[in-house]
Amino acid sequence: MTQPLIDVQHLSVSFQTDDGVVEAVKDVSFSILPGETVAIVGESGSGKSVSSLAIMGLLPRPPARIDGGEILFRTRGGQVVNLLKQGEGPCSASVATKSP
């Protein structure tokens, strides 16, 4: 049986705002198998982008806070790593803006 490449279990993410805490993602779970193509669809504001940013370790902290869950990644060697226990996340990224 093929094991998931990414296994998101009970992910919950919130944002601290001036008006209080906003729960952006609540108890989301899904798995992605190697070679599988996945499309995450939903209404505007349903948490698609926040879930994806959490997986990549690119949530702005603060104001974002991961309140619970696991994001498990299976390495090429078969080791399972909880990406939420890797500090700021598995990815390192920078943003370059282009002036018109």
N, CA, C and O atoms as a Tinker XYZ file with bonds, in Angstrom:
   400  protein
     1  N      0.833000   -1.185000    0.000000    73     2
     2  CA     0.000000    0.000000    0.000000    64     1     3
     3  C      0.877000    1.248000    0.000000    63     2     4     5
     4  O      1.832000    1.334000    0.772000    81     3
     5  N      0.562000    2.212000   -0.857000    73     3     6
     6  CA     1.321000    3.445000   -0.960000    64     5     7
     7  C      1.023000    4.351000    0.236000    63     6     8     9
     8  O     -0.132000    4.561000    0.606000    81     7
     9  N      2.080000    4.873000    0.820000    73     7    10
    10  CA     1.951000    5.777000    1.968000    64     9    11
    11  C      1.840000    7.226000    1.479000    63    10    12    13
    12  O      2.421000    7.566000    0.448000    81    11
    13  N      1.110000    8.081000    2.194000    73    11    14
    14  CA     0.979000    9.483000    1.782000    64    13    15
    15  C      2.328000   10.203000    1.772000    63    14    16    17
    16  O      3.184000    9.962000    2.623000    81    15
    17  N      2.497000   11.080000    0.803000    73    15    18
    18  CA     3.658000   11.966000    0.768000    64    17    19
    19  C      3.460000   13.079000    1.791000    63    18    20    21
    20  O      4.373000   13.416000    2.545000    81    19
    21  N      2.254000   13.644000    1.806000    73    19    22
    22  CA     1.874000   14.659000    2.790000    64    21    23
    23  C      0.573000   14.209000    3.435000    63    22    24    25
    24  O     -0.375000   13.821000    2.753000    81    23
    25  N      0.546000   14.268000    4.746000    73    23    26
    26  CA    -0.632000   13.870000    5.506000    64    25    27
    27  C     -0.960000   14.990000    6.497000    63    26    28    29
    28  O     -0.286000   15.140000    7.516000    81    27
    29  N     -1.987000   15.766000    6.195000    73    27    30
    30  CA    -2.422000   16.868000    7.058000    64    29    31
    31  C     -3.539000   16.336000    7.942000    63    30    32    33
    32  O     -4.549000   15.837000    7.445000    81    31
    33  N     -3.357000   16.445000    9.257000    73    31    34
    34  CA    -4.325000   15.903000   10.201000    64    33    35
    35  C     -4.763000   16.975000   11.202000    63    34    36    37
    36  O     -3.952000   17.491000   11.971000    81    35
    37  N     -6.050000   17.296000   11.179000    73    35    38
    38  CA    -6.682000   18.180000   12.170000    64    37    39
    39  C     -5.999000   19.544000   12.282000    63    38    40    41
    40  O     -5.821000   20.063000   13.383000    81    39
    41  N     -5.617000   20.123000   11.137000    73    39    42
    42  CA    -4.954000   21.423000   11.119000    64    41    43
    43  C     -5.936000   22.531000   11.496000    63    42    44    45
    44  O     -7.035000   22.617000   10.946000    81    43
    45  N     -5.527000   23.368000   12.433000    73    43    46
    46  CA    -6.307000   24.541000   12.821000    64    45    47
    47  C     -5.370000   25.740000   12.877000    63    46    48    49
    48  O     -4.306000   25.678000   13.493000    81    47
    49  N     -5.773000   26.841000   12.227000    73    47    50
    50  CA    -4.969000   28.061000   12.166000    64    49    51
    51  C     -5.858000   29.246000   12.492000    63    50    52    53
    52  O     -6.991000   29.332000   12.018000    81    51
    53  N     -5.341000   30.164000   13.307000    73    51    54
    54  CA    -6.090000   31.376000   13.625000    64    53    55
    55  C     -5.194000   32.598000   13.424000    63    54    56    57
    56  O     -3.971000   32.489000   13.328000    81    55
    57  N     -5.834000   33.753000   13.364000    73    55    58
    58  CA    -5.123000   35.022000   13.232000    64    57    59
    59  C     -5.588000   35.955000   14.333000    63    58    60    61
    60  O     -6.784000   36.064000   14.603000    81    59
    61  N     -4.639000   36.626000   14.966000    73    59    62
    62  CA    -4.966000   37.640000   15.957000    64    61    63
    63  C     -5.198000   38.948000   15.215000    63    62    64    65
    64  O     -4.337000   39.395000   14.457000    81    63
    65  N     -6.363000   39.565000   15.430000    73    63    66
    66  CA    -6.687000   40.844000   14.809000    64    65    67
    67  C     -7.015000   41.855000   15.900000    63    66    68    69
    68  O     -7.110000   41.499000   17.075000    81    67
    69  N     -7.185000   43.098000   15.517000    73    67    70
    70  CA    -7.578000   44.133000   16.477000    64    69    71
    71  C     -8.939000   43.837000   17.093000    63    70    72    73
    72  O     -9.230000   44.277000   18.206000    81    71
    73  N     -9.776000   43.089000   16.368000    73    71    74
    74  CA   -11.114000   42.754000   16.849000    64    73    75
    75  C    -11.164000   41.406000   17.566000    63    74    76    77
    76  O    -12.241000   40.969000   17.971000    81    75
    77  N    -10.035000   40.749000   17.727000    73    75    78
    78  CA   -10.002000   39.450000   18.391000    64    77    79
    79  C     -9.405000   38.380000   17.504000    63    78    80    81
    80  O     -8.729000   38.681000   16.521000    81    79
    81  N     -9.655000   37.132000   17.852000    73    79    82
    82  CA    -9.092000   35.991000   17.134000    64    81    83
    83  C    -10.067000   35.534000   16.050000    63    82    84    85
    84  O    -11.268000   35.406000   16.288000    81    83
    85  N     -9.520000   35.290000   14.845000    73    83    86
    86  CA   -10.306000   34.771000   13.725000    64    85    87
    87  C     -9.800000   33.364000   13.414000    63    86    88    89
    88  O     -8.613000   33.179000   13.143000    81    87
    89  N    -10.683000   32.385000   13.450000    73    87    90
    90  CA   -10.323000   31.012000   13.093000    64    89    91
    91  C    -10.396000   30.877000   11.578000    63    90    92    93
    92  O    -11.485000   30.845000   11.004000    81    91
    93  N     -9.238000   30.798000   10.931000    73    91    94
    94  CA    -9.191000   30.737000    9.472000    64    93    95
    95  C     -9.328000   29.308000    8.958000    63    94    96    97
    96  O     -9.938000   29.080000    7.913000    81    95
    97  N     -8.772000   28.355000    9.678000    73    95    98
    98  CA    -8.833000   26.936000    9.316000    64    97    99
    99  C     -9.146000   26.174000   10.596000    63    98   100   101
   100  O     -8.507000   26.387000   11.626000    81    99
   101  N    -10.131000   25.285000   10.524000    73    99   102
   102  CA   -10.523000   24.546000   11.730000    64   101   103
   103  C    -10.666000   23.061000   11.415000    63   102   104   105
   104  O    -11.571000   22.651000   10.687000    81   103
   105  N     -9.756000   22.260000   11.978000    73   103   106
   106  CA    -9.819000   20.801000   11.929000    64   105   107
   107  C     -9.842000   20.238000   10.500000    63   106   108   109
   108  O    -10.691000   19.411000   10.168000    81   107
   109  N     -8.907000   20.690000    9.662000    73   107   110
   110  CA    -8.811000   20.234000    8.271000    64   109   111
   111  C     -7.871000   19.032000    8.189000    63   110   112   113
   112  O     -6.781000   19.045000    8.761000    81   111
   113  N     -8.301000   18.000000    7.476000    73   111   114
   114  CA    -7.474000   16.812000    7.273000    64   113   115
   115  C     -7.552000   16.367000    5.813000    63   114   116   117
   116  O     -8.630000   16.357000    5.218000    81   115
   117  N     -6.411000   16.001000    5.242000    73   115   118
   118  CA    -6.357000   15.404000    3.911000    64   117   119
   119  C     -4.984000   14.785000    3.707000    63   118   120   121
   120  O     -4.033000   15.126000    4.410000    81   119
   121  N     -4.880000   13.882000    2.751000    73   119   122
   122  CA    -3.614000   13.237000    2.414000    64   121   123
   123  C     -3.356000   13.380000    0.926000    63   122   124   125
   124  O     -4.284000   13.440000    0.119000    81   123
   125  N     -2.073000   13.433000    0.575000    73   123   126
   126  CA    -1.657000   13.496000   -0.828000    64   125   127
   127  C     -0.667000   12.364000   -1.061000    63   126   128   129
   128  O      0.367000   12.285000   -0.398000    81   127
   129  N     -0.991000   11.490000   -2.006000    73   127   130
   130  CA    -0.118000   10.365000   -2.341000    64   129   131
   131  C      0.947000   10.800000   -3.341000    63   130   132   133
   132  O      0.737000   11.763000   -4.078000    81   131
   133  N      2.091000   10.106000   -3.380000    73   131   134
   134  CA     3.124000   10.431000   -4.365000    64   133   135
   135  C      2.558000   10.365000   -5.788000    63   134   136   137
   136  O      1.857000    9.417000   -6.141000    81   135
   137  N      2.866000   11.373000   -6.590000    73   135   138
   138  CA     2.416000   11.426000   -7.973000    64   137   139
   139  C      0.989000   11.905000   -8.151000    63   138   140   141
   140  O      0.537000   12.092000   -9.281000    81   139
   141  N      0.284000   12.104000   -7.074000    73   139   142
   142  CA    -1.114000   12.520000   -7.141000    64   141   143
   143  C     -1.202000   14.032000   -7.352000    63   142   144   145
   144  O     -0.420000   14.794000   -6.785000    81   143
   145  N     -2.152000   14.450000   -8.165000    73   143   146
   146  CA    -2.446000   15.864000   -8.358000    64   145   147
   147  C     -3.688000   16.188000   -7.557000    63   146   148   149
   148  O     -4.705000   15.502000   -7.658000    81   147
   149  N     -3.595000   17.248000   -6.753000    73   147   150
   150  CA    -4.695000   17.611000   -5.865000    64   149   151
   151  C     -5.089000   19.057000   -6.115000    63   150   152   153
   152  O     -4.235000   19.932000   -6.253000    81   151
   153  N     -6.378000   19.292000   -6.172000    73   151   154
   154  CA    -6.901000   20.659000   -6.267000    64   153   155
   155  C     -7.717000   20.917000   -5.008000    63   154   156   157
   156  O     -8.614000   20.146000   -4.667000    81   155
   157  N     -7.399000   21.999000   -4.327000    73   155   158
   158  CA    -8.168000   22.388000   -3.151000    64   157   159
   159  C     -9.120000   23.487000   -3.596000    63   158   160   161
   160  O     -8.694000   24.557000   -4.031000    81   159
   161  N    -10.404000   23.213000   -3.483000    73   159   162
   162  CA   -11.416000   24.168000   -3.930000    64   161   163
   163  C    -12.320000   24.538000   -2.765000    63   162   164   165
   164  O    -12.486000   23.772000   -1.817000    81   163
   165  N    -12.895000   25.715000   -2.856000    73   163   166
   166  CA   -13.816000   26.165000   -1.823000    64   165   167
   167  C    -14.168000   27.618000   -2.035000    63   166   168   169
   168  O    -13.606000   28.302000   -2.890000    81   167
   169  N    -15.097000   28.063000   -1.246000    73   167   170
   170  CA   -15.539000   29.449000   -1.332000    64   169   171
   171  C    -14.434000   30.387000   -0.894000    63   170   172   173
   172  O    -13.490000   29.977000   -0.220000    81   171
   173  N    -14.553000   31.640000   -1.275000    73   171   174
   174  CA   -13.627000   32.670000   -0.842000    64   173   175
   175  C    -13.625000   32.729000    0.684000    63   174   176   177
   176  O    -14.684000   32.779000    1.310000    81   175
   177  N    -12.440000   32.723000    1.276000    73   175   178
   178  CA   -12.341000   32.790000    2.721000    64   177   179
   179  C    -12.478000   31.461000    3.433000    63   178   180   181
   180  O    -12.589000   31.426000    4.659000    81   179
   181  N    -12.471000   30.354000    2.680000    73   179   182
   182  CA   -12.673000   29.047000    3.311000    64   181   183
   183  C    -11.392000   28.423000    3.858000    63   182   184   185
   184  O    -11.450000   27.368000    4.489000    81   183
   185  N    -10.238000   29.048000    3.632000    73   183   186
   186  CA    -8.989000   28.559000    4.209000    64   185   187
   187  C     -8.056000   27.849000    3.259000    63   186   188   189
   188  O     -7.085000   27.235000    3.699000    81   187
   189  N     -8.326000   27.917000    1.948000    73   187   190
   190  CA    -7.468000   27.224000    0.974000    64   189   191
   191  C     -6.035000   27.743000    1.024000    63   190   192   193
   192  O     -5.093000   26.961000    1.150000    81   191
   193  N     -5.874000   29.038000    0.927000    73   191   194
   194  CA    -4.531000   29.633000    0.916000    64   193   195
   195  C     -3.843000   29.483000    2.258000    63   194   196   197
   196  O     -2.644000   29.205000    2.307000    81   195
   197  N     -4.570000   29.659000    3.342000    73   195   198
   198  CA    -3.973000   29.537000    4.673000    64   197   199
   199  C     -3.483000   28.111000    4.901000    63   198   200   201
   200  O     -2.406000   27.915000    5.464000    81   199
   201  N     -4.252000   27.116000    4.475000    73   199   202
   202  CA    -3.817000   25.724000    4.598000    64   201   203
   203  C     -2.542000   25.484000    3.801000    63   202   204   205
   204  O     -1.612000   24.844000    4.293000    81   203
   205  N     -2.496000   25.993000    2.574000    73   203   206
   206  CA    -1.313000   25.811000    1.720000    64   205   207
   207  C     -0.095000   26.514000    2.310000    63   206   208   209
   208  O      1.002000   25.956000    2.309000    81   207
   209  N     -0.277000   27.729000    2.810000    73   207   210
   210  CA     0.838000   28.469000    3.420000    64   209   211
   211  C      1.342000   27.762000    4.671000    63   210   212   213
   212  O      2.542000   27.768000    4.948000    81   211
   213  N      0.438000   27.157000    5.423000    73   211   214
   214  CA     0.852000   26.414000    6.613000    64   213   215
   215  C      1.724000   25.224000    6.225000    63   214   216   217
   216  O      2.734000   24.960000    6.878000    81   215
   217  N      1.347000   24.505000    5.175000    73   215   218
   218  CA     2.129000   23.356000    4.713000    64   217   219
   219  C      3.532000   23.794000    4.301000    63   218   220   221
   220  O      4.510000   23.100000    4.580000    81   219
   221  N      3.628000   24.938000    3.640000    73   219   222
   222  CA     4.919000   25.427000    3.166000    64   221   223
   223  C      5.721000   26.142000    4.246000    63   222   224   225
   224  O      6.884000   26.483000    4.034000    81   223
   225  N      5.104000   26.371000    5.405000    73   223   226
   226  CA     5.800000   27.078000    6.480000    64   225   227
   227  C      5.926000   28.556000    6.225000    63   226   228   229
   228  O      6.871000   29.190000    6.694000    81   227
   229  N      4.978000   29.122000    5.480000    73   227   230
   230  CA     5.073000   30.525000    5.081000    64   229   231
   231  C      4.013000   31.424000    5.714000    63   230   232   233
   232  O      3.790000   32.538000    5.239000    81   231
   233  N      3.365000   30.964000    6.765000    73   231   234
   234  CA     2.383000   31.815000    7.445000    64   233   235
   235  C      3.100000   32.965000    8.150000    63   234   236   237
   236  O      4.150000   32.755000    8.757000    81   235
   237  N      2.551000   34.165000    8.079000    73   235   238
   238  CA     3.170000   35.293000    8.792000    64   237   239
   239  C      2.900000   35.165000   10.299000    63   238   240   241
   240  O      1.755000   35.248000   10.744000    81   239
   241  N      3.972000   34.963000   11.072000    73   239   242
   242  CA     3.809000   34.796000   12.526000    64   241   243
   243  C      4.554000   35.880000   13.262000    63   242   244   245
   244  O      5.755000   36.033000   13.040000    81   243
   245  N      3.914000   36.640000   14.125000    73   243   246
   246  CA     2.465000   36.819000   14.167000    64   245   247
   247  C      1.987000   37.553000   12.923000    63   246   248   249
   248  O      2.823000   38.072000   12.183000    81   247
   249  N      0.731000   37.621000   12.662000    73   247   250
   250  CA    -0.446000   37.366000   13.486000    64   249   251
   251  C     -0.975000   35.935000   13.414000    63   250   252   253
   252  O     -1.855000   35.571000   14.193000    81   251
   253  N     -0.454000   35.111000   12.489000    73   251   254
   254  CA    -0.972000   33.736000   12.357000    64   253   255
   255  C     -0.465000   32.865000   13.493000    63   254   256   257
   256  O      0.635000   33.059000   14.010000    81   255
   257  N     -1.299000   31.897000   13.867000    73   255   258
   258  CA    -0.923000   30.946000   14.909000    64   257   259
   259  C     -1.511000   29.583000   14.535000    63   258   260   261
   260  O     -2.701000   29.473000   14.240000    81   259
   261  N     -0.672000   28.551000   14.552000    73   259   262
   262  CA    -1.168000   27.194000   14.327000    64   261   263
   263  C     -1.636000   26.663000   15.675000    63   262   264   265
   264  O     -0.844000   26.481000   16.600000    81   263
   265  N     -2.930000   26.420000   15.767000    73   263   266
   266  CA    -3.545000   26.039000   17.035000    64   265   267
   267  C     -3.557000   24.538000   17.270000    63   266   268   269
   268  O     -3.735000   24.094000   18.404000    81   267
   269  N     -3.374000   23.756000   16.228000    73   267   270
   270  CA    -3.384000   22.318000   16.426000    64   269   271
   271  C     -3.195000   21.572000   15.128000    63   270   272   273
   272  O     -3.258000   22.143000   14.039000    81   271
   273  N     -2.964000   20.282000   15.270000    73   271   274
   274  CA    -2.840000   19.414000   14.114000    64   273   275
   275  C     -1.412000   19.021000   13.821000    63   274   276   277
   276  O     -0.476000   19.376000   14.538000    81   275
   277  N     -1.279000   18.276000   12.740000    73   275   278
   278  CA     0.018000   17.805000   12.276000    64   277   279
   279  C      0.085000   17.946000   10.759000    63   278   280   281
   280  O     -0.919000   17.805000   10.061000    81   279
   281  N      1.277000   18.224000   10.268000    73   279   282
   282  CA     1.549000   18.188000    8.832000    64   281   283
   283  C      2.728000   17.242000    8.670000    63   282   284   285
   284  O      3.875000   17.615000    8.915000    81   283
   285  N      2.434000   16.009000    8.255000    73   283   286
   286  CA     3.451000   14.967000    8.161000    64   285   287
   287  C      3.929000   14.848000    6.726000    63   286   288   289
   288  O      3.124000   14.750000    5.799000    81   287
   289  N      5.244000   14.857000    6.547000    73   287   290
   290  CA     5.875000   14.760000    5.233000    64   289   291
   291  C      6.771000   13.541000    5.210000    63   290   292   293
   292  O      7.594000   13.350000    6.105000    81   291
   293  N      6.613000   12.715000    4.187000    73   291   294
   294  CA     7.439000   11.513000    4.037000    64   293   295
   295  C      8.598000   11.845000    3.105000    63   294   296   297
   296  O      8.382000   12.215000    1.951000    81   295
   297  N      9.832000   11.712000    3.602000    73   295   298
   298  CA    11.019000   12.012000    2.814000    64   297   299
   299  C     11.272000   10.909000    1.791000    63   298   300   301
   300  O     10.637000    9.856000    1.834000    81   299
   301  N     12.191000   11.154000    0.882000    73   299   302
   302  CA    12.540000   10.132000   -0.116000    64   301   303
   303  C     13.060000    8.869000    0.544000    63   302   304   305
   304  O     12.903000    7.773000    0.005000    81   303
   305  N     13.678000    9.016000    1.706000    73   303   306
   306  CA    14.186000    7.863000    2.434000    64   305   307
   307  C     13.123000    7.144000    3.253000    63   306   308   309
   308  O     13.405000    6.122000    3.878000    81   307
   309  N     11.903000    7.672000    3.254000    73   307   310
   310  CA    10.807000    7.036000    3.968000    64   309   311
   311  C     10.574000    7.542000    5.374000    63   310   312   313
   312  O      9.632000    7.116000    6.043000    81   311
   313  N     11.430000    8.454000    5.830000    73   311   314
   314  CA    11.258000    9.016000    7.169000    64   313   315
   315  C     10.067000    9.967000    7.172000    63   314   316   317
   316  O      9.876000   10.726000    6.222000    81   315
   317  N      9.266000    9.931000    8.232000    73   315   318
   318  CA     8.125000   10.828000    8.370000    64   317   319
   319  C      8.520000   11.968000    9.303000    63   318   320   321
   320  O      8.951000   11.745000   10.435000    81   319
   321  N      8.362000   13.203000    8.800000    73   319   322
   322  CA     8.747000   14.393000    9.547000    64   321   323
   323  C      7.502000   15.242000    9.765000    63   322   324   325
   324  O      6.749000   15.495000    8.824000    81   323
   325  N      7.281000   15.686000   11.008000    73   323   326
   326  CA     6.191000   16.611000   11.288000    64   325   327
   327  C      6.695000   18.021000   10.987000    63   326   328   329
   328  O      7.515000   18.560000   11.729000    81   327
   329  N      6.210000   18.610000    9.910000    73   327   330
   330  CA     6.697000   19.916000    9.478000    64   329   331
   331  C      6.421000   21.013000   10.494000    63   330   332   333
   332  O      7.115000   22.030000   10.500000    81   331
   333  N      5.429000   20.832000   11.349000    73   331   334
   334  CA     5.132000   21.844000   12.358000    64   333   335
   335  C      6.149000   21.839000   13.490000    63   334   336   337
   336  O      6.184000   22.768000   14.296000    81   335
   337  N      6.968000   20.812000   13.556000    73   335   338
   338  CA     8.006000   20.732000   14.591000    64   337   339
   339  C      9.369000   21.152000   14.039000    63   338   340   341
   340  O     10.392000   20.951000   14.693000    81   339
   341  N      9.384000   21.730000   12.844000    73   339   342
   342  CA    10.635000   22.109000   12.183000    64   341   343
   343  C     10.917000   23.599000   12.303000    63   342   344   345
   344  O     11.592000   24.153000   11.436000    81   343
   345  N     10.426000   24.271000   13.344000    73   343   346
   346  CA    10.657000   25.697000   13.501000    64   345   347
   347  C      9.717000   26.487000   12.623000    63   346   348   349
   348  O      8.498000   26.374000   12.755000    81   347
   349  N     10.265000   27.281000   11.736000    73   347   350
   350  CA     9.466000   28.160000   10.889000    64   349   351
   351  C      8.902000   27.461000    9.672000    63   350   352   353
   352  O      8.137000   28.069000    8.924000    81   351
   353  N      9.249000   26.212000    9.448000    73   351   354
   354  CA     8.693000   25.482000    8.320000    64   353   355
   355  C      9.771000   24.983000    7.396000    63   354   356   357
   356  O     10.936000   25.352000    7.540000    81   355
   357  N      9.400000   24.148000    6.448000    73   355   358
   358  CA    10.374000   23.492000    5.598000    64   357   359
   359  C     10.916000   24.355000    4.481000    63   358   360   361
   360  O     11.948000   24.034000    3.892000    81   359
   361  N     10.242000   25.434000    4.188000    73   359   362
   362  CA    10.636000   26.241000    3.037000    64   361   363
   363  C     11.301000   27.525000    3.479000    63   362   364   365
   364  O     10.982000   28.086000    4.528000    81   363
   365  N     12.204000   27.965000    2.681000    73   363   366
   366  CA    12.796000   29.271000    2.865000    64   365   367
   367  C     12.449000   30.069000    1.622000    63   366   368   369
   368  O     12.716000   29.631000    0.503000    81   367
   369  N     11.861000   31.225000    1.814000    73   367   370
   370  CA    11.398000   31.976000    0.657000    64   369   371
   371  C     11.646000   33.458000    0.854000    63   370   372   373
   372  O     11.732000   33.951000    1.979000    81   371
   373  N     11.754000   34.135000   -0.234000    73   371   374
   374  CA    11.820000   35.584000   -0.199000    64   373   375
   375  C     10.877000   36.094000   -1.281000    63   374   376   377
   376  O     10.533000   35.378000   -2.221000    81   375
   377  N     10.477000   37.330000   -1.127000    73   375   378
   378  CA     9.551000   37.933000   -2.085000    64   377   379
   379  C     10.264000   39.076000   -2.778000    63   378   380   381
   380  O     10.840000   39.952000   -2.133000    81   379
   381  N     10.219000   39.058000   -4.086000    73   379   382
   382  CA    10.793000   40.145000   -4.876000    64   381   383
   383  C      9.651000   40.855000   -5.591000    63   382   384   385
   384  O      8.868000   40.233000   -6.309000    81   383
   385  N      9.568000   42.145000   -5.387000    73   383   386
   386  CA     8.527000   42.906000   -6.056000    64   385   387
   387  C      9.123000   43.614000   -7.264000    63   386   388   389
   388  O     10.310000   43.940000   -7.283000    81   387
   389  N      8.298000   43.846000   -8.260000    73   387   390
   390  CA     8.752000   44.461000   -9.486000    64   389   391
   391  C      8.013000   45.771000   -9.664000    63   390   392   393
   392  O      6.783000   45.808000   -9.633000    81   391
   393  N      8.758000   46.839000   -9.848000    73   391   394
   394  CA     8.128000   48.145000  -10.067000    64   393   395
   395  C      7.622000   48.222000  -11.501000    63   394   396   397
   396  O      8.238000   47.676000  -12.416000    81   395
   397  N      6.496000   48.904000  -11.691000    73   395   398
   398  CA     5.972000   49.019000  -13.077000    64   397   399
   399  C      6.870000   49.857000  -13.957000    63   398   400
   400  O      6.575000   50.048000  -15.137000    81   399
